[in-house]
C-alpha cells in the first residue's frame, strides 16, 4: 500500500502577534513597566490574561511571532479548564477538544483493567480533553484580543528576544533585540515563562535539580480512520514489539497520538526517518490501516525543578521552573496551576493590598506542587521503564495480579494523571475548624465543583476572596486594606442533587468557608466567627 508523505499540520503559518515597533524603543530613557512576562507560550499568555483582567498592565516578550510547531502537550485536565474558564477562554477549548474520562491498560494483548477519572456527576468540565497545544495557545490569545478590546492593558510583542537581564533590588533591566535593533526596558517584576530551556534561567546562572532518565520515547501524530474509541489506551510490552510500551490517544481533526518507548542511547536522526517511524506504526496498526504522519518528535523523561521559583523581582513559572515526564499530563496542567497561584498574589502586591512577602507563598506552594508532580512522574517512569531484571519481574507480576484482583490495580502506574495540588501545610492556611467536614475540602484544597440549579459553584465564586456560607448566616466582614470577601450564601434549596453538601458539609450540618481567589480553601468553620474569619483573611493575604 502507499502512504502520503509527512504533513506539517502544526506549522501554523499565520502570525498571531507579528512584530511592530513599540514607542518604548524610541524612549530616551528606559521605560519602566509594572510586569513583563518573558515567553509567549501558553503559560506566559495565561499569566498576562490573569494580570490584565485584574487591570494590571503587562507586557509579554516573545522571540517568535506566533504559535510553535508540533502538537506537544495534548491532555488538558479538568482543573486546567476551570482556570481557563475563569479567564473566559475555556468554551472554545471544550468545543474543539476530544472529551474523555476512561482509560484502559493492556499487557501484551490482554486488557488488565480500565478506570474512570471522573466517576461522579455534577461537574462543569470533564476529567480531560485532548487538544493540541497550538489550539490551546490560540484560544488563549483569542481571549487576549477580546480582553484588549474591552480595555485590558495587555501587550504581546513578537520578535522581542531578551538577551540580557540585570536584577536590582526594586526592578529588573532587560536588554531586548528586535528586527530594528536593540532597546532597554525595565520591569518592576519579571515573570519567566520561557520554557524548559529558559534563556532567562541561564542568563541568571540558575539551573534545575533532579533526575534525567535515559529511556527515549518516539511521538508520532497521525491521521487515520480507526475503530479505536475515545479513550486513553496504554500497552505494556505490546505484542507488536514496535516499542517496549505504547500509548494511544485521540485528538481533534482526526489526529491520533502514538507514543513508543524505544530504548536507551538511540540514534535520534535514524529513528525520526520516515521509513523507521512507519515501520513502528505499521507493526502496531497492521498493514491494512492507512495513515498519514503529521508530526514526529523524540523525548526523554526529565523530573527536575529549580531550587527556588522566586529570585527577588524575578519569578519563574511553568516549564521554566520545573519539568516532568509527559506521562500523566503534568506539564502544561501544572504550569496553569502556577499561573492560578501567582496571578492573584502578584495582583494584591501591586495594588498595595498585601506585603511583598506574599509572593514567597507562591514559591513554597508551587514547589510543593512540583515535588508532588515529580514524585508521581518518577514513580511512573520507574514502573514503565524497569531498570533491573528484578524490577521488571515485579512490574509484570503487578500487571498479572491487577488483571484478576482489584487490590493490585492502584499499583499499576502507566502515568498517574494530573490532579490539582492540595497545599497542605501552607502558611496561608488556617487550621481546620469544621468537625465532620470532608477531607477533600480541608484548608489548602482546591474547591471541587458542584451543580447549583442551572449553573455551577465555581462560576459563582468569582475572582476574589469568597465567604461561602452553607446552611449558615454570615454578615460578612469590613474590608481590610481594600480586601473584602464576597458572600455566597447557599442552602439545601440550592443543592437539589446533594453534591454540594456531600463535597462541603460531609457530616456537618452547616459550614463557613473562606475561599481564596484561586479557589483554594483558606479556612473553614462550623459557624461564623468574625474574629476567626478576619484573622484567616489576613493570614491568607500574607499579613500574619
Number of C-alpha atoms within 10 A of each C-alpha: 6 7 10 9 11 14 14 13 14 18 14 15 12 10 12 17 18 13 19 14 13 9 8 14 18 12 12 7 12 17 15 17 17 15 25 27 26 26 29 29 26 24 29 30 27 26 25 32 30 26 22 24 20 16 14 19 17 25 22 24 25 24 19 20 20 22 24 17 15 19 25 20 18 25 30 28 24 21 25 24 24 19 22 23 18 17 18 18 23 20 13 16 23 19 10 17 23 21 22 21 16 18 16 16 24 21 19 16 12 14 16 21 18 16 13 13 15 16 9 8 12 18 18 17 19 19 24 26 25 26 24 25 23 23 20 24 22 19 20 26 25 14 21 27 18 13 18 16 10 10 12 21 20 22 19 27 22 23 21 26 21 23 13 15 18 12 18 12 8 10 20 22 20 21 17 20 17 18 11 11 9 14 18 20 20 22 24 18 24 29 24 26 32 26 24 15 12 19 20 24 21 10 13 14 8 14 16 17 13 14 15 15 15 15 17 19 23 22 22 25 27 22 20 14 11 12 6 12 11 17 19 19 21 22 24 25 19 18 16 17 15 20 23 19 23 24 19 19 23 27 24 17 12 11 21 22 22 21 22 24 23 20 15 12 9 14 9 13 8 11 17 17 11 13 11 12 19 17 11 20 22 17 14 19 14 11 10 8 13 17 22 17 23 20 20 23 16 18 16 18 20 20 25 23 23 19 15 17 22 20 14 17 19 22 21 27 27 28 22 27 30 29 30 29 24 22 23 21 23 28 22 24 24 29 27 25 22 24 26 22 22 26 23 21 26 22 18 19 16 17 13 12 18 22 16 17 13 21 25 18 20 24 22 18 24 27 20 18 19 27 17 14 29 23 14 23 29 23 16 20 24 17 21 22 20 15 12 9 9 9 14 16 12 14 20 17 12 18 24 16 16 20 18 12 13 11 9 15 20 10 14 20 22 24 21 17 20 25 19 19 20 21 22 14 14 17 18 26 23 24 15 16 17 22 15 13 24 16 11 15 23 26 27 27 21 22 24 19 20 24 20 21 12 5 12 16 19 21 15 12 22 15 19 15 24 24 26 24 23 24 17 16 16 17 9 17 17 12 11 12 11 11 16 17 22 18 18 16 15 16 14 12 11 14 15 13 16 15 19 24 23 14 17 27 22 19 13 16 15 21 24 27 25 28 27 27 20 23 24 23 26 32 29 30 22 21 19 20 13 14 9 14 23 19 14 22 29 16 18 26 25 20 16 11
